[in-house]
Amino acid sequence: MTYQGLIHRYRLYLDLPAHAHTISLLEGDTPLIPMPRLGREFGCDLFVKFEGLNPTGSFKDRGMTAAISEAVGRGAKTIICASTGNTAASAAAYAARAGLRSIVLIPEGKVAVGKLAGAIAYGAEVIQIQGSFDDALSLVVEITQKTPIALVNSINPYRIEGQKTASFEICDVLSSAPDWLCLPVGNAGNITSYWAGFKQYQKGLPRVLGVQAEGAAPLVLGHPVEKPETIATAIRIGKPARGEQALEAAHESDGRIIAVSDAQILDAQCILASEGVWVEPASAAGLAGLMAETAKGSLDAKGKTVVVVCTGHGMKDPSIITESFQAPKVIPANYEALLDVIGE
């Protein structure tokens, strides 16, 4: 059977209005990759839900297919979003697919080049503001309240409907929910979506470990962060739109939300790459949190099934790799020179 996208597959579970007109890039159906070597270190069955293999390279496509489908169905001609990068690329792609105008507001100088390039390639009108992501979000909320432009940020309820399908897919592969789900937390739409999905699908409930970066950890600190700073650009958010729901998800699941350092995030990124999974820095936050909590003895993964959600592909934010890369050796084009370098 040909895969037809997540709305077609899970339509009965999605609270979408009758007027929704499906706009799809065959998103979803991302792999749940076993990580046996790393799992042995934790004494658990460890899997990575690799959302970087969605059409635009991030989990945002799940929510965007739903949000754009609803917007098209009610006759919207223009969509807008605030973004630290992944939402911009996804919104632009799905708007292009639907033939809509797309406008993206980004914080000045705070968006990874790979993500910005995607938004531009898909034809978005990109506007930088002299402020943070939170300032950009406030602006798009205001303009959509006063004009017919459709808002497609995660405060749009249909984004949550689409994103919760990732939890359905995990249960379909494992035949039940995992014992632990570990994932990054930025604007908090994803953790909210996963928890909603697991509750609805009724195949068990995981404990949820949400992970923020120390320089952008409002849910850990208990107050907004005016100037969030972290290498993990996708979660560089100081005032999560769905912060309260994220805290509820952690509490209801008997889980928690923690913060890890940039160094811990980059270490986790390298570890994932060593097993063949290259993710953007923010996507490694879930594993960084798992490593930190097990090291402290605060989380016992032994004998458990653990899923780490990796939200975006490494190509979305490659600068941390390219900036530290040393130029390769240059050798003559002959066998002896190659053998000498290899040392075999």
C-alpha positions in Angstrom: 0.0 0.0 0.0 1.3 3.5 -0.9 1.9 5.8 2.1 -0.3 8.9 1.8 0.7 11.1 4.7 -0.3 11.3 8.3 -3.7 12.9 7.9 -4.8 10.1 5.7 -3.4 7.5 8.0 -4.7 8.8 11.3 -7.7 11.0 10.3 -10.0 9.3 12.7 -7.8 10.4 15.6 -7.4 14.0 14.5 -9.7 16.8 15.5 -9.7 18.6 12.2 -12.7 20.5 10.9 -14.7 19.1 8.0 -13.6 22.0 5.8 -9.9 21.0 6.0 -8.4 20.3 2.6 -5.5 18.0 2.9 -2.1 19.5 1.9 0.6 16.8 2.3 4.3 16.2 1.4 4.0 12.6 2.7 5.2 13.6 6.1 5.4 11.2 9.0 6.2 7.5 9.0 9.7 8.4 10.3 11.9 5.6 11.6 12.2 4.4 15.2 15.9 3.5 15.1 17.2 0.9 17.6 20.4 2.1 19.3 21.9 -1.2 20.7 25.4 0.0 21.6 24.2 3.0 23.5 21.3 1.1 24.9 23.7 -1.4 26.5 25.4 1.5 28.4 22.0 2.3 30.0 20.9 -1.3 30.3 17.8 -0.5 28.3 16.1 -1.0 25.0 16.9 2.4 23.5 15.3 3.9 20.3 15.6 7.2 18.5 12.5 8.6 16.8 14.3 10.4 14.0 12.0 13.2 13.0 14.8 14.7 10.9 13.6 12.5 8.0 10.4 14.4 7.5 10.2 16.3 4.2 11.8 19.6 5.4 14.1 17.9 7.9 12.2 18.4 11.1 9.2 17.3 13.2 7.4 20.6 12.4 6.0 19.0 9.2 3.6 16.9 11.2 1.8 20.0 12.6 2.2 22.0 9.5 0.3 19.6 7.3 -2.7 19.9 9.6 -2.4 23.7 10.1 -2.1 24.4 6.4 -4.8 22.0 5.5 -7.2 23.8 7.8 -6.2 27.2 6.6 -6.6 26.3 2.9 -10.0 24.8 3.7 -11.3 28.0 5.1 -10.0 30.1 2.2 -6.8 31.6 3.7 -4.5 33.1 1.1 -1.6 34.1 3.3 0.0 32.4 6.3 2.5 33.8 8.8 4.7 32.4 11.6 7.5 33.4 14.0 10.4 31.0 13.9 13.8 30.1 15.1 14.2 28.2 11.9 12.4 24.9 11.6 8.9 26.3 11.6 9.9 28.8 9.0 11.1 26.1 6.6 8.1 23.9 7.2 5.5 26.7 6.9 7.1 27.9 3.7 7.2 24.4 2.1 3.6 23.6 2.9 2.4 27.1 1.8 4.2 26.6 -1.4 2.6 23.2 -1.8 -0.8 24.8 -1.3 -0.1 27.9 -3.5 -0.3 30.3 -0.5 1.8 33.3 0.3 4.0 32.7 3.3 5.6 35.3 5.6 8.2 34.4 8.3 9.4 36.6 11.1 12.8 35.6 12.6 14.9 37.1 15.4 17.8 39.0 13.9 21.0 36.9 13.7 19.5 34.0 15.7 18.5 31.5 13.0 20.7 28.6 11.6 21.7 29.2 8.0 20.4 25.7 6.9 16.9 26.6 8.2 16.8 30.1 6.8 17.9 28.7 3.4 15.0 26.3 3.4 12.5 29.1 4.0 14.0 31.1 1.2 14.1 28.2 -1.2 10.4 27.5 -0.6 9.6 31.1 -1.4 8.8 32.6 2.0 9.0 36.3 2.6 11.5 36.4 5.4 11.6 39.4 7.8 14.1 39.8 10.6 13.1 41.8 13.7 15.2 43.5 16.2 14.1 41.3 19.0 13.7 37.7 20.3 11.6 34.9 19.1 9.0 35.8 21.7 8.8 39.4 20.3 8.3 37.9 16.8 5.5 35.6 18.1 3.8 38.5 19.8 3.8 40.4 16.5 2.4 37.6 14.4 -0.4 37.0 17.0 -1.3 40.6 16.8 -1.4 40.8 13.0 -3.5 37.6 12.6 -6.0 39.0 15.1 -6.5 42.1 12.9 -6.2 40.7 9.4 -7.3 37.5 7.5 -3.7 36.1 7.6 -3.6 32.6 9.1 -1.2 32.0 12.1 0.6 28.6 11.9 2.8 28.7 15.0 2.3 25.9 17.6 -0.4 28.0 19.4 -2.5 27.0 16.4 -4.5 24.0 17.8 -4.2 22.1 14.5 -0.4 22.0 14.9 -0.9 19.9 18.0 -3.3 17.6 16.2 -0.7 16.8 13.6 2.3 16.5 15.9 0.6 14.0 18.2 0.8 11.4 15.4 4.4 10.8 16.3 3.3 9.1 19.5 0.8 7.0 17.5 3.7 5.8 15.3 5.9 4.9 18.3 3.1 2.8 19.7 2.4 1.2 16.4 6.0 0.0 16.2 6.5 -1.0 19.8 2.9 -2.2 20.3 2.7 0.0 23.4 4.1 3.2 24.7 7.7 3.2 25.9 8.6 3.5 29.6 10.4 6.8 29.1 10.1 9.4 26.4 13.0 12.0 26.3 12.7 15.1 24.1 13.8 18.7 23.7 11.6 21.5 24.9 11.6 24.9 23.3 8.2 26.5 22.6 6.7 23.4 24.3 4.3 22.4 21.5 6.0 19.0 20.9 5.9 17.7 24.5 2.3 18.9 24.7 1.5 17.0 21.5 3.2 13.7 22.4 1.4 13.6 25.8 -1.9 14.3 24.2 -1.3 11.6 21.6 -0.3 8.9 24.1 -3.4 9.7 26.2 -5.7 9.4 23.2 -4.2 6.3 21.7 -4.6 4.3 24.8 -1.6 2.0 24.4 0.0 3.0 27.7 1.6 6.1 29.0 5.3 6.9 29.2 7.1 9.0 31.8 8.2 12.1 30.0 11.6 13.8 30.4 11.6 17.2 28.8 14.9 18.9 28.3 15.8 22.5 28.0 19.1 24.2 27.5 20.5 25.9 30.6 20.6 29.3 28.8 17.0 29.0 27.7 15.2 27.1 30.6 12.2 29.1 31.7 10.3 26.0 32.7 13.1 24.9 35.0 13.7 28.4 36.4 10.1 29.1 36.9 10.1 32.4 35.0 10.6 33.8 31.5 14.1 34.3 30.2 14.4 37.7 28.6 17.5 37.0 26.6 17.8 33.2 26.0 21.2 32.0 24.8 22.2 28.5 23.7 24.0 26.8 20.9 20.8 24.8 20.4 19.0 27.4 18.3 15.8 25.5 17.8 15.1 25.7 21.6 16.4 29.2 22.2 13.1 30.4 23.5 12.6 32.3 26.7 8.8 32.3 27.0 7.2 29.0 25.7 3.8 29.5 24.3 2.7 26.1 25.7 4.8 26.2 28.9 1.9 25.4 31.2 0.8 22.4 29.2 4.4 21.1 29.1 4.6 21.3 32.9 1.3 19.5 33.1 2.5 16.7 30.8 5.6 16.3 32.9 3.6 16.2 36.1 0.8 13.9 34.8 3.3 11.4 33.5 5.4 11.4 36.7 8.2 12.8 34.7 10.0 16.1 34.8 11.6 18.9 32.8 15.3 19.6 33.4 18.1 21.7 31.9 21.4 20.7 30.5 24.4 22.7 29.4 25.5 23.4 25.8 28.5 21.2 26.4 26.2 18.3 27.3 24.1 18.8 24.3 27.1 18.9 21.9 28.5 15.7 23.6 25.1 14.0 23.0 25.1 15.1 19.4 28.5 13.5 18.9 27.4 10.3 20.5 24.4 10.1 18.2 26.5 10.7 15.2 28.9 7.9 16.3 25.9 5.6 15.9 25.1 7.0 12.5 22.4 9.5 13.4 23.3 13.1 12.8 21.0 15.6 14.4 21.0 19.4 14.9 22.2 20.4 18.4 18.8 21.0 19.8 17.7 17.5 18.8 20.4 16.0 21.0 18.9 17.6 24.1 16.7 14.6 24.9 19.7 12.2 24.9 21.7 14.8 26.9 19.0 14.8 29.5 18.8 11.0 29.7 22.6 10.9 30.2 22.6 13.5 32.8 19.7 12.0 34.8 21.1 8.5 34.7 24.6 9.7 35.7 23.0 11.4 38.8 20.9 8.3 39.6 17.7 10.3 39.2 16.5 8.1 36.3 16.9 4.3 36.3 16.6 3.1 32.7 17.7 -0.5 33.4 15.3 -3.0 31.8 13.2 -0.3 30.4 12.1 0.8 26.9 13.3 4.3 26.2 12.6 6.5 23.2 14.7 9.6 22.5 13.0 12.0 20.1 15.4 13.7 17.7 13.5 16.6 16.2 15.7 17.8 13.3 18.4 16.6 10.9 22.0 17.7 11.3 21.9 19.5 8.0 19.5 22.0 9.5 22.2 23.5 11.7 25.6 22.3 10.5 27.7 25.3 11.6 28.9 23.8 14.9 30.5 21.0 12.8 31.8 23.0 10.0 33.3 25.7 12.2 35.4 23.1 14.1 36.4 21.1 11.1 40.1 21.0 10.2 41.0 21.2 6.6 41.7 17.7 5.2 45.2 16.6 4.3 46.2 17.1 0.7 48.2 14.3 -0.9 49.5 13.4 -4.4 47.0 11.3 -6.4 48.9 8.0 -6.1 48.6 4.7 -4.2 51.8 5.1 -2.2 50.8 8.5 -0.8 47.4 7.2 0.2 48.9 4.1 1.9 51.3 6.2 3.8 48.5 8.4 5.2 46.2 5.5 6.0 49.0 3.6 7.7 47.8 0.1 6.8 
